[in-house]
Amino acid sequence: MASSRLPVIPLALLVLVLLGPALLADLIAPHDPYQSHLRNRLQPPVFAGGGWEFILGTDRLGRCILSRILHGARYAVAISAVGIVLGAALGSALGLLAGYARGWTDAVVMRLVDISFALPSVLLALALAVVFGPSFSAVLAVIVFVLWASFARQVRGEVLSLRERDFVARARVAGASHLRILSRHILPNVANTITVMATLQLGVIILLEATLSFLGIGVPRPTPTWGLLVADGRQFVVSAWWISFFPGLAILLSVLSINLLGDWLRDRLDPRLQQV
């Protein structure tokens, strides 16, 4: 039987590491994330011999690591939220259309899905960065490109089964239009799947955005995204390990808590698991 208990620890980590800092970064960050303190460059964390002024230490320009991580959460949440909404909306709409209409519409959408899965997202990001330069819009374009195909394929598979059910046949006999059948009878039955997929894909988006920023083809400097913070510490891994370690830890905890929350949500929303 699926557990009904809330995943308290993942929720607490999600609020503490991601959502809380994203909403309250301006209030709780001890320093300006862009301000340099060259006299205090490469200061270690307080537990490694540093002072309380910079709790998690400073980077090569003397910027506060904690403040940059807190503000980086804001960009992680913004990119994830916008990306998941756009990707899920596009993919789900095409999946509904392909599964319900079938025929050539289904064939065209599925070939586009195959093309999307065949193209590496990092190469696409490189191409967009060369043409348009690193930007928030380019990152969103890559995220939507990566996400929509997964939603389209999953939703299309469920719609192919749902369209043959008795309640859909009765709606057709009653004279319901195709749009009404899709919106009132089929979409509510795939909404749980879309919700679970969206939750699980949030971790994928955070990792993808961090990867693009790490490679220098994501959100441009000096924006303190987590991927850029990890990249800033590459040449100081031995002498100033905290520069990369703490942003990497924030990524790890955020993605892990999101995945655990997504697994719990899947168990709660899947009626088949309620009877196991």
C-alpha positions as CSV (number, residue, x, y, z in Angstrom):
1,M,0.0,0.0,0.0
2,A,1.3,3.4,-1.0
3,S,2.5,5.5,1.9
4,S,0.3,8.4,2.9
5,R,2.9,10.1,5.1
6,L,4.3,13.4,3.9
7,P,8.0,13.3,2.9
8,V,8.9,15.7,5.7
9,I,12.7,15.7,5.2
10,P,12.6,16.2,1.4
11,L,10.1,19.0,1.9
12,A,12.2,20.6,4.6
13,L,15.3,20.5,2.4
14,L,13.4,21.9,-0.6
15,V,12.2,24.8,1.4
16,L,15.5,25.4,3.2
17,V,17.8,25.1,0.1
18,L,15.7,26.2,-2.8
19,L,12.3,27.8,-2.2
20,G,13.1,29.8,1.0
21,P,16.3,31.4,-0.5
22,A,14.5,32.1,-3.8
23,L,11.8,34.0,-2.0
24,L,13.8,35.7,0.7
25,A,17.3,36.1,-0.8
26,D,17.2,39.9,-0.5
27,L,16.3,39.6,3.2
28,I,18.5,36.8,4.4
29,A,21.6,37.2,2.3
30,P,24.4,38.8,4.5
31,H,26.1,40.6,1.6
32,D,25.5,41.8,-1.9
33,P,26.2,38.8,-4.1
34,Y,27.9,41.1,-6.7
35,Q,30.1,43.1,-4.3
36,S,33.8,42.2,-4.1
37,H,35.8,42.3,-0.9
38,L,39.4,41.8,-2.3
39,R,41.0,42.1,1.1
40,N,39.0,39.0,2.1
41,R,39.4,36.9,-1.1
42,L,39.5,33.1,-0.7
43,Q,38.5,33.2,3.0
44,P,37.6,29.7,4.3
45,P,34.2,28.9,5.9
46,V,33.8,29.7,9.5
47,F,34.2,26.0,10.6
48,A,37.5,25.8,8.6
49,G,39.1,28.8,10.3
50,G,37.3,31.7,8.7
51,G,35.4,34.5,10.3
52,W,31.6,34.8,10.9
53,E,31.4,37.7,8.4
54,F,31.6,35.2,5.6
55,I,30.1,32.0,7.0
56,L,30.7,29.8,3.9
57,G,33.8,31.7,2.8
58,T,34.5,33.9,-0.2
59,D,35.6,33.3,-3.8
60,R,38.6,34.7,-5.7
61,L,37.1,38.2,-5.9
62,G,36.1,38.2,-2.2
63,R,32.4,37.7,-2.9
64,C,30.3,36.0,-0.2
65,I,29.6,32.4,-1.2
66,L,26.5,32.2,1.0
67,S,25.0,35.3,-0.5
68,R,25.7,34.1,-4.1
69,I,24.1,30.7,-3.3
70,L,21.0,32.2,-1.9
71,H,20.5,34.5,-4.9
72,G,21.4,31.6,-7.2
73,A,18.4,29.7,-5.9
74,R,16.2,32.5,-7.3
75,Y,17.4,31.9,-10.8
76,A,17.1,28.1,-10.4
77,V,13.5,28.5,-9.4
78,A,12.7,31.0,-12.1
79,I,14.2,29.0,-14.9
80,S,12.7,25.8,-13.6
81,A,9.2,27.2,-13.1
82,V,9.0,28.9,-16.5
83,G,10.7,26.0,-18.3
84,I,8.4,23.4,-16.8
85,V,5.3,25.4,-17.6
86,L,6.2,25.9,-21.2
87,G,7.6,22.4,-21.8
88,A,4.7,20.7,-20.1
89,A,2.1,22.8,-21.9
90,L,3.6,22.3,-25.3
91,G,4.3,18.6,-24.9
92,S,1.0,17.8,-23.3
93,A,-1.0,19.6,-26.0
94,L,0.9,17.8,-28.8
95,G,0.5,14.5,-27.0
96,L,-3.2,15.0,-26.6
97,L,-3.5,15.9,-30.2
98,A,-1.4,13.0,-31.5
99,G,-3.1,10.4,-29.3
100,Y,-6.6,11.5,-30.0
101,A,-6.3,12.3,-33.8
102,R,-4.0,9.4,-34.6
103,G,-3.2,9.0,-38.4
104,W,-0.8,11.4,-40.0
105,T,-1.0,13.9,-37.0
106,D,0.3,11.2,-34.7
107,A,3.0,10.2,-37.2
108,V,4.3,13.8,-37.6
109,V,4.3,14.5,-33.8
110,M,6.1,11.2,-33.0
111,R,8.7,11.9,-35.7
112,L,9.3,15.3,-34.1
113,V,9.7,13.5,-30.7
114,D,12.2,11.2,-32.2
115,I,14.2,14.1,-33.6
116,S,14.1,15.9,-30.3
117,F,15.5,12.8,-28.5
118,A,18.2,12.4,-31.1
119,L,19.6,15.9,-30.8
120,P,21.9,16.4,-27.8
121,S,20.7,19.3,-25.7
122,V,24.3,20.6,-25.0
123,L,25.0,20.9,-28.7
124,L,21.8,22.8,-29.2
125,A,22.8,25.1,-26.4
126,L,26.2,25.6,-28.0
127,A,24.5,26.5,-31.3
128,L,22.1,29.0,-29.6
129,A,25.0,30.5,-27.7
130,V,27.0,31.1,-30.8
131,V,24.0,32.6,-32.7
132,F,22.4,34.6,-30.0
133,G,24.9,34.6,-27.1
134,P,24.4,33.2,-23.6
135,S,21.1,34.4,-22.2
136,F,18.1,33.5,-20.1
137,S,16.0,33.0,-23.3
138,A,18.5,30.6,-24.8
139,V,18.5,28.5,-21.7
140,L,14.7,28.4,-21.7
141,A,14.7,27.4,-25.4
142,V,16.9,24.4,-24.6
143,I,14.9,23.4,-21.6
144,V,11.6,23.5,-23.5
145,F,13.3,21.5,-26.4
146,V,14.4,18.9,-23.9
147,L,11.1,18.6,-22.0
148,W,8.3,18.7,-24.5
149,A,9.1,15.4,-26.1
150,S,9.0,13.4,-22.9
151,F,5.6,14.9,-22.0
152,A,4.3,14.4,-25.6
153,R,5.2,10.7,-25.7
154,Q,3.9,9.9,-22.2
155,V,0.6,11.8,-22.7
156,R,0.1,10.4,-26.2
157,G,0.4,6.8,-24.9
158,E,-2.2,7.4,-22.2
159,V,-4.6,9.1,-24.6
160,L,-4.4,6.2,-27.0
161,S,-5.8,4.0,-24.3
162,L,-8.3,6.5,-22.9
163,R,-9.9,7.3,-26.3
164,E,-11.1,3.7,-26.5
165,R,-12.8,3.8,-23.1
166,D,-16.6,3.6,-22.7
167,F,-17.0,7.1,-21.2
168,V,-15.4,8.6,-24.3
169,A,-17.6,6.5,-26.6
170,R,-20.7,7.7,-24.7
171,A,-19.6,11.3,-25.0
172,R,-19.3,10.9,-28.8
173,V,-22.8,9.3,-28.9
174,A,-24.1,12.2,-26.9
175,G,-22.8,14.6,-29.6
176,A,-19.9,16.1,-27.7
177,S,-17.3,17.9,-29.8
178,H,-13.7,16.7,-30.1
179,L,-12.6,19.8,-28.1
180,R,-15.1,19.0,-25.3
181,I,-14.0,15.3,-25.2
182,L,-10.4,16.3,-24.9
183,S,-10.9,19.0,-22.3
184,R,-13.6,17.5,-20.1
185,H,-13.0,13.7,-20.4
186,I,-9.5,12.9,-21.4
187,L,-7.3,15.8,-20.0
188,P,-8.5,15.3,-16.4
189,N,-7.5,11.6,-16.6
190,V,-3.9,12.5,-17.7
191,A,-3.6,15.5,-15.3
192,N,-2.0,13.3,-12.6
193,T,0.6,12.0,-15.0
194,I,1.4,15.5,-16.1
195,T,1.7,16.7,-12.5
196,V,4.1,13.8,-11.5
197,M,6.2,14.3,-14.6
198,A,6.5,18.0,-14.1
199,T,7.6,17.4,-10.5
200,L,10.2,14.9,-11.4
201,Q,11.5,17.0,-14.4
202,L,12.2,19.9,-12.1
203,G,15.3,18.2,-10.9
204,V,16.4,17.5,-14.5
205,I,15.9,21.2,-15.3
206,I,18.0,22.4,-12.4
207,L,20.8,20.0,-13.4
208,L,20.6,21.0,-17.1
209,E,20.7,24.7,-16.3
210,A,23.6,24.2,-13.9
211,T,25.4,22.2,-16.7
212,L,24.9,24.9,-19.3
213,S,26.0,27.6,-16.9
214,F,29.0,25.6,-15.9
215,L,30.0,25.3,-19.5
216,G,29.5,29.1,-20.0
217,I,26.6,28.7,-22.4
218,G,23.8,29.4,-19.9
219,V,22.8,32.6,-18.1
220,P,25.8,35.0,-18.6
221,R,28.1,36.4,-15.9
222,P,28.0,38.0,-13.4
223,T,24.6,36.4,-12.6
224,P,25.2,34.1,-9.6
225,T,23.7,30.8,-10.9
226,W,24.7,27.6,-9.2
227,G,26.5,26.3,-12.3
228,L,28.6,29.4,-12.6
229,L,29.5,29.2,-8.9
230,V,30.7,25.7,-9.3
231,A,32.7,26.7,-12.4
232,D,34.3,29.6,-10.6
233,G,36.0,27.2,-8.2
234,R,37.4,24.8,-10.7
235,Q,41.0,26.2,-10.5
236,F,40.8,26.3,-6.7
237,V,39.5,22.8,-6.0
238,V,42.5,22.0,-3.8
239,S,43.3,25.4,-2.2
240,A,39.7,26.8,-1.9
241,W,37.4,23.8,-2.2
242,W,34.4,25.6,-0.6
243,I,33.9,27.7,-3.8
244,S,32.6,24.8,-5.7
245,F,31.6,22.5,-2.9
246,F,28.7,24.5,-1.4
247,P,27.0,25.4,-4.7
248,G,27.4,21.7,-5.7
249,L,25.8,20.7,-2.4
250,A,22.9,23.0,-3.0
251,I,22.3,21.4,-6.4
252,L,22.6,17.9,-4.9
253,L,20.1,18.5,-2.1
254,S,17.6,20.3,-4.3
255,V,17.5,17.6,-7.0
256,L,17.4,14.8,-4.4
257,S,14.6,16.4,-2.5
258,I,12.6,17.0,-5.7
259,N,13.1,13.4,-6.8
260,L,11.9,12.1,-3.5
261,L,8.9,14.4,-3.5
262,G,8.1,13.3,-7.1
263,D,8.2,9.6,-6.1
264,W,5.9,10.3,-3.2
265,L,3.5,12.3,-5.4
266,R,3.5,9.5,-8.0
267,D,2.6,6.9,-5.3
268,R,-0.2,9.2,-4.1
269,L,-1.7,10.0,-7.5
270,D,-1.5,6.6,-9.1
271,P,-4.7,4.7,-8.1
272,R,-3.1,1.4,-9.1
273,L,-0.5,1.8,-6.3
274,Q,-3.1,2.6,-3.7
275,Q,-4.3,-1.1,-3.8
276,V,-0.8,-2.7,-3.8
